[in-house]
Amino acid sequence: MGDDLFAVIRRCGSPYDPGRPLEAQPEWEAHRVFMNALEAKGLARLAGPLACGDDVLLIFRAGSKEAVEQQLAADPWTRSGILSTTRIARWDLRLGRID
């Protein structure tokens, strides 16, 4: 695949309730389906919340930073404000492999 890898940091917004599990957050099912579709397309390669905070890490495969932004804009959790993107940076993987 000719696309680059990007590290994406997303932050939980005020609609997110830290007292509830992810599966109990508003629009969980729509977000889950959306993320699974990105993974099935080979775009979202790794994803999950970072411990001890409100941040989520995604490893994304795309042609550009703008392509990542465009894809994530369609996430139901982006539209509702549960998640917002705080940083997108091209990632030069030096050790290991992501197919």
Secondary structure, DSSP 8 states (H G I E B T S, - for coil): ---EEEEEEEEE-TT--TTS-GGGSTTHHHHHHHHHHHHHTTSEEEEEE-SSSSEEEEEEEES-HHHHHHHHHT-HHHHHTSEEEEEEEE----SS---
